Amino acid sequence: MKAGIFNGQKIKLNEIPKPNLILDDEVLIKVKSAGICGSDLRIIHGKNEPDNLPIGHELSGEIVEVNNPIYDKYIGKRVAVDVVSAGRACGICKHCLNGKYTYCLFKDEESGGSYAEYLKRRIRGCFILDDSMSFSDGALIEPLAVAVHAFRRLDSKIGENILILGSGTIGLMCLYVAKLLNFNNIYITTKYDHQKKVAEYFGADVIFDYKDDVEKQIYSDTDGLGVDISIETVGAYSAEINTLTDAVQLT
C-alpha cells in the first residue's frame, strides 16, 4: 500500500506492506479522510521523533477486513477511529476495565497511522458514523472529542463567561462546544484571517487578534473580575506570548 513516511526531512510517499491482522479483535480500515494535527507538524519540523511508520491519528474510514468471524457484521461500516487510545488498548488491565484506555498498561505496539491507505486497530477503537455524516466530518471527531473531554472536566454553569486562547482546530472545537453549552460571553484569540472567519461562523461573541490587549478588554467587560473559565489551546511560551500565564491571570 502507499503511505506517507517522514524520513527526517520531508514526508515521502512510499510503498509499504499492508498491516497484517494478528489479534482476534483487530480490524483493517481503509482510510477515507485524514486530518493534520499539530503533533504531526512537530514531527515534520523535527520537534518530535519520527518512528519510520505512517503518522496521523485524525481519520475516518471503512472497515474492510476482520480477523474473527464474530465481527463480520462490521465489514463495510463507516467509522471514526481512536488511533491512540482505545484502538491500541488491551481491554483487560485495570485502566481499560475502567474505560481509561489512555492509561492502558499493555498497549499494542504502534503499527502506523492515518497517512496511509490502510491501518489496523482493535474494534473497540472504531465508532460507527451516522449515514448522514461525511468522511471529512468524521475525521474531525477526534479533535472534537478533545474539546468535549475538556468541558466534561469543568465545573461550568450556563451563563458563565469563557476565554479560549488559540483558534487552531482544538480551539475552534472548544468554541463550538462552548456555544452548544450556552456560555454567556465567549472570547477567543486568533492569529490568522481564516481562523477569525471560522470563529465568527461558530458564534464567538468577541474575537481578538493575538496581538490585541486581551487583558484590558476582558477586565473592562467584566468590571475587573475576569472570565469564569479559560481554556488554553496553544501551548506557546516566548518573550512575547505566554498563553498559559494569560489563562491563569484572566480567570
N, C-alpha and C positions, 0 to 999 in steps of 0.2 A: 504494500500500500504506500501511498505518498504521505509524507509527514514533514512538518516544519521543524527542523532541528537547529538549535543555536550552537554554533561552532566556536564561540568565543569572540567573534567579530560581527556576525550577522546571522539571521535565520536563513537557512538554505533548505530548499525542497529536496528531500532525499527519498529514496525507495527503501523501505524497511519491512520486516515481516509483520504480517497481521498478528495481533495478540492471540495467543492460544488460551482457550478456556481450560482451567485446571480444577478449580473448586466447584462443588456442586451448585452453589448459588451464584456463580459468575454468569454474566450475560455479555454479549458483544453488541455494541451500539454503533450504528453508522451515524457519524456526526453530520448534522444538517445546518447548524448555525453555532458560531463560537464568538465570544466576546474577548476583548483585550483588557486585562486587569493591570493595575499599577505594578503589581508584583512581577508580572510578565515583562513590563518595561524595565524594571530594575535589573532583571536578568540580562536583557538586551543591552542595557547601558553598563553592565559589568559590576553592578552593586550586589547581586545575588549570584551564587554559584550555579551554573548550569549542570545538568546531570546526564547529558547526551541522550535525552528522551524528549519526545514532543512535550512542549509546555502547554499551559492553558487549562482553566478549570471552570470557565463560564460557558455553558453549552446546552444545547438541546439536540435530540436526535431520535433515531428509531431503533428499537431492539430488533436485531436481525438473526440472532442465534442464542440459544441457551445451552447449558451443559447438563441439565437434568430435565427429563420429560415433564415433571410436575409444573415446570414454568412455561410450557409450550403456549399457554394462553396469552403470554406476554409478547410473543413474536408479532411484530408489526405495530406494537404500541409506540406512540409518540411520547417521549419523556424528556423531562429536565433531569439533570444528573448532579448529585452531590459527589463530586470527584474527590474531594479532600478528606471528608469525614466518613459519613455513613457508607459510601461506596467502597471504602477500604477497611471498614471496621470488622473485627472478628465476630461480634454479636454475642459473645458468651462471657467476656470479662465483666467485672463489677460495674465499670463505667458504661459499657454497652447495655447491660441489663437495666441501667437507669436512664437510658436514652441519651447519654452523653458521649456520642461517638467520637467527638473531637479528642477525647482523652483516652481512647482505646489503648489498652496495654499491648496489644498484639496486632497492630495494623499490618495489612498486606504490604509487601514490597511495592514501591512505585513502579507502574508499568506504562506510564505515558499519559499525556493529557489530550486536550481537545484540538490541538493544531495537527490533526491527522484525519485520515478518512474514517478510522475506526478506533475505538478504545474499549477496554473491558472494565467492568466494575461489578460489585455484588448487587444483587437485585434490590436490596433494601435501600440502596442509594439512588434508585430510579423512581421518579414521581411522574405519574401519567398526566399529560397535558389535556385540557379540555379541547374538544374538536374545534372550537371557535378561536383558539389561540394559535398564532403563527409560530413557526420555529424561531424567528427572530425575537419575538416577545418571550418565548420560552427560555432563551439564553439569558434573559435578564432576571430570571427567578433567583439565581444565586446571589447577585448583589442586592436584590430586593430583600432576600432573607436576612442579609447582614443588617439592613436598616430595621427590619421588623424585630430582630433579636435585640437591637439597642433599645428600642422603645419598650419591649417587654421587660427590660431590666429597670426601667424608670418608674418611679412612683409619681406619675404625672396625673394631672386633673384637667378636665375640659375647661378652657378659658385661660390657661396659663400662657405666658409669653415664652418663645423659644428662639434661640440663636443657633443657626447651623453654619459652622465655619468650613468653607470649602464647597464647591459645587462640581466636583467630578461626579462620576457615576454614583458613588456611595452617598455623597452629599445630596444629590438630586433625588435619590431614592428616599433619603430621610425626609426631605421636603415633601415628597409625595405622601409618605405615611403620616407626617405631621398634619397635613391638610385633611386627610381622611379622619384623623382623630380630633379635629375641630379645635386646634390651638387658637388662641385669640389673635396674637400677632406673631407672625413667622418672619424672622430676619434671616437673611442668607448672604454670605460673601461670595463674590465671583471674581474671576480673573480674565475670562475671555468672553467675547461677544456672544458666541453660541451658547455659553452657559447662562448668560443673562436671559436669552430668549427662552430657553427651556424653563428657567426659574420663574419667569413671568407666566409661561403657559401653565405651569403646575400651581400657580396661585400664591406665590410668595407675596407677603404684604410690603416688605421693604427689601430691596436688592442693593447691596453695597458692592462697589468695586473694592478689591482687596487693599487698595491704597487709601481708601476713604478713612475719615476719623470715625470709626465704628463706635468707639467708646463714647465720644461726645454725643452722637445721635441717640444711642440707646439710653444713656443716662438722662438725656433731655426728655425722651418719650416716656420714661418710667419714673420720673420725679426722683432720679438718683438711686433708685433701687436696683437697677439692672434687670436682666431677664430671669425667669424662674428656672430655665433649663438651657444648658449649652451642649451642643454635640460637635465635637472636633473631628473632622474627617480628612484633614490634610496631613498632619504629622510633620509640619515644616518647622524648622528651627534655624534661624540665621540672625545676623545683626539687625536685619530689617523686619523679619517675620518670625513670630513665635505664637502660633495659633493656640497652643496648649495653655500658655500663660493668659492669653486673651480670654479663653473659655472660662478659666477659673475666676479672673478678675471681674468679668461682666455678669457673673451669676450670683 
